Amino acid sequence: MHTLIDNLPIALYLKDTEGRKTLVNPIDARNLGVSSEAQALGKRDFDFFSREEAEKFWADDQQV
């Protein structure tokens, strides 16, 4: 499954209930500006994006 996730042509990630990344594929890592999944794991959108953008993502996460 990890091989499939890593080779998808779209960003794919999972977050826990606190909004921390628990899975990041290479496309999402690139979107976040990191070179590896390990650099994103355990971090939240607030660590990568402006407060305004991160708050929008957080609101979307809460709806889901």
Backbone as JSON Lines, residues from 0, in Angstrom:
{"i":0,"aa":"M","n":[0.83,-1.18,0.0],"ca":[0.0,0.0,0.0],"c":[0.88,1.25,0.0]}
{"i":1,"aa":"H","n":[1.96,1.22,0.76],"ca":[2.84,2.4,0.82],"c":[3.45,2.7,-0.55]}
{"i":2,"aa":"T","n":[3.78,1.66,-1.32],"ca":[4.32,1.86,-2.67],"c":[3.29,2.57,-3.55]}
{"i":3,"aa":"L","n":[2.06,2.16,-3.47],"ca":[0.99,2.81,-4.24],"c":[0.86,4.27,-3.83]}
{"i":4,"aa":"I","n":[0.78,4.53,-2.54],"ca":[0.63,5.9,-2.03],"c":[1.8,6.78,-2.49]}
{"i":5,"aa":"D","n":[3.0,6.24,-2.41],"ca":[4.19,7.01,-2.79],"c":[4.24,7.33,-4.28]}
{"i":6,"aa":"N","n":[3.55,6.57,-5.1],"ca":[3.63,6.75,-6.54],"c":[2.38,7.38,-7.16]}
{"i":7,"aa":"L","n":[1.44,7.79,-6.35],"ca":[0.26,8.48,-6.87],"c":[0.68,9.85,-7.41]}
{"i":8,"aa":"P","n":[0.05,10.31,-8.49],"ca":[0.4,11.61,-9.07],"c":[-0.27,12.79,-8.37]}
{"i":9,"aa":"I","n":[-0.87,12.55,-7.21],"ca":[-1.54,13.61,-6.44],"c":[-1.02,13.6,-5.01]}
{"i":10,"aa":"A","n":[-1.21,14.7,-4.31],"ca":[-0.83,14.77,-2.9],"c":[-1.79,13.92,-2.08]}
{"i":11,"aa":"L","n":[-1.22,13.13,-1.2],"ca":[-2.02,12.31,-0.3],"c":[-1.41,12.4,1.09]}
{"i":12,"aa":"Y","n":[-2.25,12.6,2.08],"ca":[-1.77,12.66,3.46],"c":[-2.88,12.21,4.39]}
{"i":13,"aa":"L","n":[-2.5,11.87,5.59],"ca":[-3.44,11.56,6.66],"c":[-3.07,12.41,7.86]}
{"i":14,"aa":"K","n":[-4.08,12.77,8.64],"ca":[-3.86,13.55,9.87],"c":[-4.58,12.87,11.02]}
{"i":15,"aa":"D","n":[-4.06,13.08,12.23],"ca":[-4.77,12.59,13.4],"c":[-5.82,13.62,13.81]}
{"i":16,"aa":"T","n":[-6.52,13.37,14.9],"ca":[-7.61,14.27,15.31],"c":[-7.12,15.63,15.77]}
{"i":17,"aa":"E","n":[-5.84,15.77,16.02],"ca":[-5.26,17.06,16.4],"c":[-4.68,17.81,15.2]}
{"i":18,"aa":"G","n":[-4.83,17.23,14.0],"ca":[-4.36,17.88,12.79],"c":[-2.9,17.63,12.46]}
{"i":19,"aa":"R","n":[-2.27,16.7,13.17],"ca":[-0.86,16.38,12.91],"c":[-0.77,15.37,11.78]}
{"i":20,"aa":"K","n":[0.17,15.59,10.87],"ca":[0.37,14.68,9.74],"c":[0.87,13.33,10.26]}
{"i":21,"aa":"T","n":[0.22,12.27,9.8],"ca":[0.63,10.91,10.17],"c":[1.11,10.12,8.96]}
{"i":22,"aa":"L","n":[0.82,10.63,7.77],"ca":[1.29,10.03,6.52],"c":[1.38,11.14,5.49]}
{"i":23,"aa":"V","n":[2.47,11.14,4.74],"ca":[2.69,12.15,3.7],"c":[3.32,11.44,2.51]}
{"i":24,"aa":"N","n":[2.77,11.64,1.33],"ca":[3.43,11.06,0.15],"c":[4.37,12.1,-0.45]}
{"i":25,"aa":"P","n":[5.21,11.71,-1.41],"ca":[6.19,12.65,-1.97],"c":[5.6,13.93,-2.56]}
{"i":26,"aa":"I","n":[4.43,13.84,-3.17],"ca":[3.81,15.04,-3.74],"c":[3.42,16.01,-2.63]}
{"i":27,"aa":"D","n":[2.82,15.49,-1.55],"ca":[2.46,16.38,-0.45],"c":[3.71,16.95,0.21]}
{"i":28,"aa":"A","n":[4.75,16.15,0.36],"ca":[6.01,16.65,0.93],"c":[6.52,17.82,0.1]}
{"i":29,"aa":"R","n":[6.49,17.68,-1.21],"ca":[6.93,18.77,-2.09],"c":[6.07,20.01,-1.89]}
{"i":30,"aa":"N","n":[4.74,19.82,-1.79],"ca":[3.83,20.95,-1.57],"c":[4.13,21.66,-0.25]}
{"i":31,"aa":"L","n":[4.6,20.9,0.73],"ca":[4.92,21.46,2.04],"c":[6.3,22.1,2.07]}
{"i":32,"aa":"G","n":[7.11,21.84,1.05],"ca":[8.45,22.4,1.0],"c":[9.48,21.61,1.79]}
{"i":33,"aa":"V","n":[9.21,20.31,2.0],"ca":[10.17,19.46,2.7],"c":[10.67,18.38,1.74]}
{"i":34,"aa":"S","n":[11.81,17.81,2.06],"ca":[12.39,16.83,1.14],"c":[12.07,15.38,1.51]}
{"i":35,"aa":"S","n":[11.43,15.18,2.66],"ca":[11.09,13.81,3.04],"c":[9.83,13.79,3.9]}
{"i":36,"aa":"E","n":[9.19,12.65,3.91],"ca":[8.0,12.46,4.73],"c":[8.32,12.71,6.2]}
{"i":37,"aa":"A","n":[9.48,12.25,6.64],"ca":[9.86,12.38,8.05],"c":[9.86,13.83,8.53]}
{"i":38,"aa":"Q","n":[10.16,14.77,7.63],"ca":[10.18,16.17,8.01],"c":[8.79,16.75,8.25]}
{"i":39,"aa":"A","n":[7.76,16.06,7.79],"ca":[6.4,16.56,7.94],"c":[5.61,15.82,9.02]}
{"i":40,"aa":"L","n":[6.02,14.61,9.33],"ca":[5.26,13.81,10.29],"c":[5.21,14.48,11.66]}
{"i":41,"aa":"G","n":[4.01,14.48,12.24],"ca":[3.81,15.06,13.55],"c":[3.6,16.56,13.54]}
{"i":42,"aa":"K","n":[3.69,17.19,12.38],"ca":[3.51,18.63,12.29],"c":[2.12,18.96,11.75]}
{"i":43,"aa":"R","n":[1.71,20.19,12.01],"ca":[0.39,20.65,11.59],"c":[0.52,21.66,10.45]}
{"i":44,"aa":"D","n":[-0.59,21.96,9.8],"ca":[-0.59,22.94,8.72],"c":[-0.02,24.28,9.18]}
{"i":45,"aa":"F","n":[-0.19,24.61,10.46],"ca":[0.33,25.86,10.99],"c":[1.86,25.92,10.92]}
{"i":46,"aa":"D","n":[2.5,24.77,10.8],"ca":[3.96,24.73,10.69],"c":[4.44,25.01,9.26]}
{"i":47,"aa":"F","n":[3.54,24.97,8.3],"ca":[3.92,25.1,6.9],"c":[3.29,26.28,6.17]}
{"i":48,"aa":"F","n":[2.15,26.7,6.6],"ca":[1.38,27.71,5.88],"c":[1.12,28.93,6.75]}
{"i":49,"aa":"S","n":[0.69,30.01,6.11],"ca":[0.33,31.2,6.88],"c":[-0.81,30.86,7.82]}
{"i":50,"aa":"R","n":[-0.95,31.65,8.86],"ca":[-2.01,31.41,9.84],"c":[-3.38,31.38,9.16]}
{"i":51,"aa":"E","n":[-3.59,32.32,8.24],"ca":[-4.88,32.41,7.55],"c":[-5.17,31.13,6.77]}
{"i":52,"aa":"E","n":[-4.2,30.65,6.0],"ca":[-4.39,29.41,5.23],"c":[-4.59,28.22,6.16]}
{"i":53,"aa":"A","n":[-3.76,28.13,7.17],"ca":[-3.84,27.0,8.1],"c":[-5.19,26.96,8.82]}
{"i":54,"aa":"E","n":[-5.71,28.11,9.17],"ca":[-7.02,28.16,9.83],"c":[-8.12,27.65,8.9]}
{"i":55,"aa":"K","n":[-8.0,27.96,7.59],"ca":[-8.97,27.43,6.62],"c":[-8.87,25.91,6.54]}
{"i":56,"aa":"F","n":[-7.64,25.4,6.48],"ca":[-7.45,23.95,6.42],"c":[-8.01,23.29,7.69]}
{"i":57,"aa":"W","n":[-7.76,23.92,8.84],"ca":[-8.24,23.38,10.11],"c":[-9.78,23.34,10.12]}
{"i":58,"aa":"A","n":[-10.42,24.39,9.62],"ca":[-11.88,24.42,9.55],"c":[-12.4,23.3,8.65]}
{"i":59,"aa":"D","n":[-11.74,23.08,7.52],"ca":[-12.12,21.98,6.63],"c":[-11.96,20.65,7.33]}
{"i":60,"aa":"D","n":[-10.85,20.47,8.05],"ca":[-10.61,19.21,8.77],"c":[-11.71,18.97,9.79]}
{"i":61,"aa":"Q","n":[-12.16,20.01,10.47],"ca":[-13.19,19.85,11.49],"c":[-14.53,19.44,10.88]}
{"i":62,"aa":"Q","n":[-14.8,19.9,9.66],"ca":[-16.03,19.47,8.98],"c":[-15.97,18.0,8.62]}
{"i":63,"aa":"V","n":[-14.79,17.56,8.22],"ca":[-14.62,16.15,7.84],"c":[-14.75,15.3,9.08]}
